[in-house]
C-alpha cells in the first residue's frame, strides 16, 4: 500500500473488508451511493435553475425548465 493513506483510511478499509468480505457487494453499494448522491445533486441543481429562471426571467421560463425536466425524467425512467 502507498504511504498516501492515513491511519484512519487504512483502518476504515480493514473494517470494511471485515464487514463486507464480498468485494462485489462493496462495489455495488458504492455505485448505489454514487447514484443517490448524483440524484440529490441533480435535484438541487434543478431547484436552483428554477429559482434563477423565476428571479431573472419570470414564471414562463421557470415553467419551461420544469416541463423540460419532467420530459427528461420520463425518457430516463
MIDOSE-1310 file (N, C-alpha, C; in nm, 2 decimals, decimal comma, always signed):
residues 77
xxxx	+0,08/-0,12/+0,00/+0,00/+0,00/+0,00/+0,09/+0,12/+0,00; +0,04/+0,23/-0,07/+0,11/+0,35/-0,07/+0,11/+0,42/+0,06; +0,21/+0,51/+0,08/+0,22/+0,59/+0,20/+0,12/+0,71/+0,21; +0,04/+0,72/+0,10/-0,05/+0,83/+0,09/-0,18/+0,82/+0,18
xxxx	-0,20/+0,71/+0,24/-0,32/+0,68/+0,32/-0,29/+0,71/+0,46; -0,39/+0,77/+0,53/-0,38/+0,80/+0,67/-0,41/+0,67/+0,75; -0,38/+0,67/+0,87/-0,42/+0,56/+0,96/-0,57/+0,54/+0,96; -0,64/+0,65/+0,96/-0,79/+0,63/+0,96/-0,84/+0,57/+0,83
xxxx	-0,78/+0,60/+0,72/-0,81/+0,54/+0,59/-0,79/+0,39/+0,59; -0,67/+0,35/+0,64/-0,63/+0,21/+0,65/-0,73/+0,13/+0,74; -0,76/+0,19/+0,85/-0,85/+0,13/+0,95/-0,99/+0,11/+0,89; -1,04/+0,22/+0,82/-1,17/+0,21/+0,76/-1,17/+0,10/+0,65
xxxx	-1,06/+0,09/+0,57/-1,06/-0,01/+0,47/-1,06/-0,15/+0,53; -0,98/-0,17/+0,64/-0,98/-0,30/+0,70/-1,11/-0,34/+0,76; -1,18/-0,24/+0,83/-1,31/-0,27/+0,88/-1,41/-0,30/+0,77; -1,41/-0,23/+0,66/-1,50/-0,25/+0,55/-1,48/-0,39/+0,50
xxxx	-1,35/-0,43/+0,49/-1,32/-0,57/+0,44/-1,37/-0,68/+0,53; -1,37/-0,65/+0,66/-1,43/-0,75/+0,75/-1,58/-0,75/+0,75; -1,64/-0,63/+0,74/-1,79/-0,62/+0,74/-1,85/-0,67/+0,61; -1,78/-0,65/+0,50/-1,82/-0,68/+0,36/-1,72/-0,76/+0,29
xxxx	-1,71/-0,89/+0,32/-1,60/-0,97/+0,26/-1,62/-0,99/+0,11; -1,74/-0,97/+0,06/-1,76/-0,98/-0,09/-1,73/-0,85/-0,16; -1,62/-0,85/-0,23/-1,58/-0,72/-0,30/-1,68/-0,67/-0,40; -1,76/-0,76/-0,46/-1,86/-0,71/-0,55/-1,97/-0,64/-0,47
xxxx	-2,00/-0,68/-0,35/-2,10/-0,61/-0,27/-2,06/-0,47/-0,24; -1,93/-0,45/-0,21/-1,88/-0,32/-0,18/-1,89/-0,23/-0,30; -1,86/-0,29/-0,42/-1,87/-0,21/-0,54/-2,01/-0,17/-0,57; -2,10/-0,27/-0,55/-2,24/-0,23/-0,58/-2,30/-0,13/-0,48
xxxx	-2,26/-0,14/-0,35/-2,30/-0,04/-0,26/-2,24/+0,10/-0,29; -2,12/+0,10/-0,33/-2,05/+0,23/-0,36/-2,12/+0,29/-0,49; -2,15/+0,21/-0,58/-2,22/+0,26/-0,70/-2,36/+0,31/-0,67; -2,43/+0,23/-0,59/-2,56/+0,28/-0,55/-2,56/+0,41/-0,48
xxxx	-2,46/+0,43/-0,39/-2,45/+0,55/-0,31/-2,41/+0,67/-0,41; -2,32/+0,64/-0,50/-2,29/+0,74/-0,60/-2,41/+0,78/-0,68; -2,49/+0,69/-0,72/-2,62/+0,73/-0,79/-2,71/+0,81/-0,70; -2,72/+0,77/-0,58/-2,80/+0,85/-0,48/-2,75/+1,00/-0,47
xxxx	-2,62/+1,01/-0,46/-2,56/+1,14/-0,44/-2,58/+1,22/-0,57; -2,56/+1,16/-0,69/-2,58/+1,23/-0,81/-2,72/+1,28/-0,83; -2,82/+1,19/-0,79/-2,96/+1,23/-0,80/-2,99/+1,35/-0,70; -2,93/+1,34/-0,58/-2,96/+1,45/-0,49/-2,90/+1,58/-0,55
xxxx	-2,78/+1,58/-0,60/-2,72/+1,70/-0,66/-2,80/+1,75/-0,78; -2,85/+1,65/-0,86/-2,93/+1,69/-0,98/-3,06/+1,76/-0,94; -3,12/+1,71/-0,84/-3,25/+1,77/-0,79/-3,22/+1,91/-0,73; -3,10/+1,92/-0,66/-3,06/+2,05/-0,61/-3,04/+2,15/-0,72
xxxx	-2,97/+2,11/-0,82/-2,94/+2,20/-0,93/-3,06/+2,24/-1,01; -3,16/+2,14/-1,02/-3,28/+2,17/-1,09/-3,36/+2,28/-1,01; -3,36/+2,27/-0,88/-3,42/+2,37/-0,80/-3,36/+2,51/-0,81; -3,22/+2,51/-0,82/-3,15/+2,63/-0,84/-3,18/+2,69/-0,97
xxxx	-3,19/+2,61/-1,07/-3,22/+2,66/-1,21/-3,36/+2,72/-1,21; -3,45/+2,65/-1,15/-3,59/+2,70/-1,15/-3,60/+2,84/-1,08; -3,53/+2,85/-0,96/-3,54/+2,98/-0,89/-3,47/+3,09/-0,97; -3,36/+3,05/-1,03/-3,28/+3,15/-1,11/-3,37/+3,20/-1,23
xxxx	-3,43/+3,10/-1,29/-3,52/+3,14/-1,41/-3,63/+3,23/-1,36; -3,69/+3,19/-1,25/-3,81/+3,27/-1,20/-3,76/+3,41/-1,16; -3,65/+3,42/-1,09/-3,60/+3,55/-1,05/-3,56/+3,64/-1,17; -3,49/+3,58/-1,27/-3,44/+3,66/-1,38/-3,54/+3,68/-1,49
xxxx	-3,62/+3,58/-1,52/-3,69/+3,58/-1,64/-3,84/+3,57/-1,62; -3,89/+3,53/-1,51/-4,03/+3,52/-1,48/-4,08/+3,38/-1,48; -4,21/+3,37/-1,45/-4,27/+3,23/-1,44/-4,27/+3,15/-1,57; -4,27/+3,21/-1,68/-4,28/+3,13/-1,81/-4,15/+3,05/-1,82
xxxx	-4,03/+3,11/-1,79/-3,91/+3,04/-1,80/-3,90/+2,93/-1,70; -3,95/+2,96/-1,58/-3,94/+2,86/-1,47/-4,03/+2,74/-1,51; -4,15/+2,76/-1,57/-4,23/+2,66/-1,62/-4,17/+2,58/-1,73; -4,10/+2,65/-1,82/-4,03/+2,58/-1,92/-3,92/+2,48/-1,87
xxxx	-3,85/+2,52/-1,77/-3,75/+2,44/-1,71/-3,81/+2,32/-1,64; -3,92/+2,34/-1,57/-4,00/+2,23/-1,50/-4,05/+2,13/-1,61; -4,10/+2,18/-1,72/-4,16/+2,09/-1,82/-4,05/+2,01/-1,89; -3,93/+2,08/-1,91/-3,82/+2,01/-1,97/-3,77/+1,90/-1,88
xxxx	-3,76/+1,93/-1,75/-3,71/+1,83/-1,65/-3,80/+1,71/-1,65; -3,93/+1,74/-1,65/-4,03/+1,63/-1,64/-4,02/+1,54/-1,77; -4,00/+1,60/-1,88/-3,98/+1,52/-2,01/-3,85/+1,44/-2,00; -3,75/+1,49/-1,94/-3,62/+1,42/-1,93/-3,64/+1,30/-1,83
xxxx	-3,71/+1,32/-1,73/-3,73/+1,21/-1,63/-3,81/+1,10/-1,69; -3,91/+1,14/-1,78/-3,99/+1,03/-1,84/-3,91/+0,95/-1,93; -3,82/+1,01/-2,01/-3,73/+0,94/-2,10/-3,63/+0,85/-2,02; -3,57/+0,91/-1,92/-3,47/+0,83/-1,84/-3,54/+0,72/-1,76
x	-3,66/+0,75/-1,71/-3,72/+0,65/-1,62/-3,77/+0,53/-1,69
